[in-house]
Amino acid sequence: MKKIKWGIVGLGKIANKFAKDLLVVQNAELYAVASRNLEKAEAFKKEYQAQKAYGSYEELMEDKAVDVVYVATPHVLHHSISVACMKKGIAVLCEKPFAMNTEEVKEMIKTARENKVFLMEAMWTRFLPHFEFMLMEINSGKMGKIKSIKADFGFPAEFDVNGRLFNKSLGGGSLLDIGIYPVFLAYSLLGKPDKIEAEAKFAETGVDSSCEIKFHYKNGATALLESTVLKKTPTTAEIELEKGNIFINSRFHEPSSINILMNEEKWVKEFDVNTTGYFYEAEHVTQMLLEGKTESEKMSFNSSLDLIGLLDAIRKEIALEYDL
């Protein structure tokens, strides 16, 4: 069977994790890597057994052997790099957030459709075994309807004016970087809310250092969500249902275990994950490409549009604007 040739653009921390997992995906190979620093690209190539290293993103895009590119750059570059790749006929798996706003995401989807190439947001949590199990359990209906969701993600980040977490010109802030995970969890289980409340604290650079969000739904369900780079939080998720509770242990967005309480019985569901977890989304995209698909049924265009729409709405609530 044909092997899908992967390229990676942007060789930071997440790219290293992704590349490590890609090594064990069947019918896939890491073919080319690109950084604005050729020396960094060469070192990355050597460590993860790639064939080509490029000192610019554009050079990689010109390599006609590349089937798909994983975009792992700072947020503000997601849109432009994805669009440029797709116009060259290259499929794209782009890190979350897909782009900086709804307008950019719409253009990315339009470009994918016009060029008949695959495009997907790299929301890796969606493909993890514990997350899929949770969706199956809740969608079965045996635990009744959801009453409330609580989810958080927080860690103490060292303040760096030029670092991607705090640099506004790079799309920094807790909401877009880690708040997206609690938001995605609530969206996956309850859909788009009918009302959004949000409050934030801001760093001196003008990005949110923490964000507290409440989703309200017409059926009475609520979701309390939090992101912060000021302190460590449990980074867990609790779903209260009519007939029981589901608790995703720390850290809920990564490979984890689940506690289930139902009918006064409690049990723990463990999952045998032998990789960092990026394996599952890489495997999914590889399979989609082998099947000739241009859109994922699990992380669809509509899902990404809804998700960026929620992030836009939260930013409006906390008065966070980026100069793009």
C-alpha positions in Angstrom: 0.0 0.0 0.0 1.1 3.5 -0.7 2.8 5.4 2.1 1.6 9.0 2.8 4.5 11.4 2.8 4.1 13.9 5.6 5.7 17.3 5.9 5.9 19.4 9.1 6.0 23.2 9.2 7.1 24.8 12.4 9.3 22.6 14.6 8.4 23.5 18.2 7.4 21.4 21.2 4.1 20.0 19.7 5.8 19.2 16.4 8.3 17.0 18.3 5.5 15.1 20.0 3.6 14.7 16.7 6.7 13.5 14.8 7.5 10.9 17.5 4.1 9.4 17.2 4.1 9.6 13.4 7.0 7.1 13.4 4.6 4.3 14.5 1.7 5.2 12.2 1.3 2.5 9.4 1.4 3.7 5.8 2.9 7.0 6.8 6.3 8.5 6.8 7.9 11.8 7.8 9.3 13.0 4.5 10.1 16.7 5.0 10.4 19.2 7.7 10.7 23.0 7.5 11.9 25.8 9.9 13.0 29.3 9.3 16.2 28.1 10.9 17.9 25.4 8.6 20.1 24.1 11.3 17.0 23.4 13.5 15.3 21.7 10.5 18.4 19.5 9.9 18.5 18.5 13.6 14.8 17.7 13.5 15.2 15.7 10.3 18.0 13.6 11.9 16.1 12.9 15.1 12.9 11.8 13.4 14.3 10.1 10.3 12.9 12.5 7.7 14.3 12.6 4.2 14.4 16.4 3.6 15.0 19.5 5.7 14.2 23.0 4.5 15.2 26.4 5.8 11.9 28.0 4.7 8.2 27.0 4.7 8.0 27.9 1.0 10.7 25.5 0.0 8.8 22.6 1.5 5.6 23.6 -0.3 7.4 23.4 -3.6 8.4 19.8 -3.0 5.9 17.9 -5.1 6.5 14.6 -3.2 4.8 16.0 -0.1 1.2 14.6 0.4 0.2 16.4 3.6 1.6 19.1 5.8 1.1 19.3 9.6 1.1 23.1 10.4 2.5 23.6 13.9 3.5 27.3 13.8 2.2 30.1 16.0 -1.5 30.7 15.7 -1.3 33.8 13.5 0.4 31.8 10.7 -2.1 29.0 10.6 -4.3 30.6 8.0 -1.7 31.8 5.6 0.4 28.7 5.6 -2.6 26.4 5.2 -4.0 28.3 2.3 -0.6 28.4 0.6 -0.2 24.6 1.0 -3.6 23.9 -0.3 -3.1 26.1 -3.4 -0.1 23.9 -4.2 -2.4 20.8 -3.9 -1.0 19.7 -0.5 -3.4 18.4 2.1 -3.3 20.1 5.5 -3.6 19.1 9.2 -3.5 22.4 11.0 -3.0 22.9 14.7 -5.7 24.4 16.9 -6.9 27.0 16.9 -7.6 26.5 13.2 -7.0 30.2 12.6 -7.5 33.5 14.4 -11.2 34.1 13.6 -14.2 32.8 11.6 -13.3 34.8 8.5 -9.9 33.1 8.2 -11.4 29.6 8.8 -14.0 30.2 6.1 -11.3 31.1 3.6 -9.3 28.0 4.6 -12.4 25.8 4.0 -13.2 27.5 0.7 -9.6 27.0 -0.5 -9.8 23.3 0.4 -12.9 22.8 -1.5 -11.7 24.8 -4.6 -8.5 22.7 -4.7 -10.2 19.4 -3.8 -7.6 18.8 -1.0 -8.0 17.4 2.5 -8.1 19.9 5.4 -8.6 19.2 9.1 -8.1 21.1 12.4 -5.7 19.1 14.6 -8.0 18.8 17.7 -6.1 15.7 18.8 -8.3 15.2 21.9 -11.2 14.2 19.6 -9.4 11.1 18.5 -8.1 9.8 21.9 -9.6 6.5 23.2 -10.9 7.9 26.4 -12.7 10.8 24.7 -14.3 8.5 22.1 -15.4 6.2 25.0 -16.9 9.1 26.9 -18.9 10.3 23.8 -20.2 6.7 23.3 -21.3 6.4 26.9 -23.1 9.7 27.0 -24.6 9.3 23.5 -26.0 5.9 24.4 -28.5 7.7 26.7 -28.2 5.2 29.5 -27.0 7.9 31.9 -29.7 10.4 30.9 -29.2 13.9 29.8 -26.3 16.2 30.8 -27.1 18.6 33.6 -23.7 20.3 33.9 -20.1 20.3 32.8 -17.0 21.6 34.6 -13.6 21.6 32.9 -10.4 23.5 33.4 -6.9 23.8 32.0 -4.2 25.8 33.8 -0.5 25.9 34.3 1.9 28.6 35.6 3.8 30.0 32.6 6.9 32.1 32.9 6.1 35.6 31.7 7.9 36.3 28.5 6.9 39.4 26.5 8.2 37.7 23.3 7.0 34.2 24.0 4.1 32.9 22.0 1.9 32.6 25.1 2.1 36.3 25.9 2.9 37.9 22.6 -0.2 39.4 21.1 1.2 39.6 17.6 1.6 35.8 17.7 -2.0 35.2 18.8 -1.1 34.6 22.5 -3.4 34.2 25.4 -4.8 31.4 27.5 -8.1 31.2 25.6 -6.8 30.4 22.2 -3.9 28.2 23.5 -5.5 26.1 26.2 -9.1 27.4 26.8 -10.0 25.9 23.5 -9.9 22.4 25.1 -12.6 23.0 27.8 -14.7 24.9 25.1 -14.3 21.9 22.7 -15.4 19.5 25.4 -18.6 21.4 26.1 -19.3 21.9 22.4 -18.8 18.2 21.7 -21.3 17.2 24.4 -23.9 20.0 24.3 -23.4 21.8 21.1 -23.5 25.6 20.7 -24.8 27.4 23.8 -27.7 29.8 23.8 -25.9 32.3 26.0 -22.2 32.9 26.8 -20.8 34.8 29.8 -17.0 35.3 30.2 -14.5 37.3 32.3 -10.8 37.5 31.9 -7.6 38.8 33.5 -5.1 40.4 31.2 -1.3 40.3 31.0 0.6 43.6 30.4 0.9 42.5 26.8 -2.8 42.7 26.3 -3.6 39.0 26.0 -5.8 37.1 28.5 -3.8 35.4 31.2 -6.9 33.7 32.5 -10.5 33.3 31.3 -13.6 32.1 33.0 -16.5 31.1 30.8 -20.1 30.0 31.4 -22.2 28.4 28.7 -26.0 28.4 29.2 -28.4 26.1 27.3 -32.1 26.4 26.9 -32.6 22.9 28.4 -31.1 24.2 31.7 -27.7 22.6 31.2 -24.6 24.7 32.0 -20.8 24.5 31.4 -18.3 26.2 33.6 -15.0 26.4 31.8 -11.6 27.9 32.8 -8.2 28.5 31.3 -5.2 30.1 32.9 -1.5 30.5 32.5 -1.2 32.0 36.1 -1.4 28.8 38.1 -1.7 25.1 38.0 -5.3 23.8 38.0 -6.5 20.2 38.2 -7.1 20.1 34.4 -9.9 17.6 34.8 -13.5 17.4 33.5 -16.6 16.5 35.3 -19.9 15.7 33.5 -23.0 15.5 35.7 -25.8 13.6 34.1 -29.3 12.7 35.3 -28.3 9.1 36.3 -24.6 9.5 37.1 -21.4 11.3 36.8 -18.4 11.0 34.5 -15.0 12.3 35.7 -12.1 12.6 33.3 -8.9 12.5 35.3 -5.9 14.8 34.8 -5.1 15.9 32.2 -8.4 15.5 30.5 -7.3 16.6 27.0 -4.5 14.1 26.9 -4.6 10.3 27.1 -6.3 9.7 30.5 -8.6 7.5 32.5 -12.3 7.9 33.4 -14.2 7.5 36.6 -17.8 6.6 36.2 -20.4 6.8 39.0 -23.8 5.3 38.2 -26.5 3.5 40.3 -24.3 4.0 43.4 -21.5 2.0 41.8 -18.2 3.5 40.9 -15.6 2.1 38.5 -12.5 3.3 36.6 -12.0 2.8 32.9 -8.4 2.7 31.9 -7.1 2.9 28.3 -4.0 1.3 26.9 -2.2 4.2 25.2 1.5 3.6 24.3 2.2 6.9 22.5 2.0 10.6 23.4 -1.5 10.5 21.9 -0.9 12.4 18.6 -0.8 9.0 17.0 -4.6 8.8 16.7 -5.1 12.0 14.8 -2.1 11.2 12.5 -3.5 7.7 11.9 -7.0 9.2 11.1 -5.6 11.7 8.6 -3.4 9.1 6.9 -6.4 6.8 6.5 -8.6 9.7 5.1 -5.9 10.5 2.5 -5.6 6.8 1.5 -9.3 6.7 1.0 -9.3 9.9 -1.1 -11.3 11.9 1.4 -11.2 15.7 1.6 -13.0 16.2 4.9 -13.0 14.3 8.2 -16.3 13.0 9.5 -15.0 13.2 13.1 -13.5 16.7 13.0 -15.6 18.3 10.2 -15.5 21.8 8.7 -18.8 22.6 10.5 -17.2 21.6 13.8 -14.3 23.9 13.2 -16.6 26.7 12.1 -18.7 26.3 15.3 -15.5 26.1 17.5 -13.9 29.3 16.1 -17.3 31.0 16.3 -17.4 30.2 20.0 -13.9 31.5 20.5 -14.8 34.7 18.6 -17.9 35.1 20.8 -15.9 34.6 24.0 -13.3 37.1 22.8 -16.0 39.6 22.2 -17.3 39.1 25.8 -13.9 39.8 27.3 -13.0 42.5 24.8 -10.0 40.8 23.4 -9.0 41.9 19.9 -6.0 41.0 17.8 -4.5 43.3 15.1 -4.2 41.1 12.1 
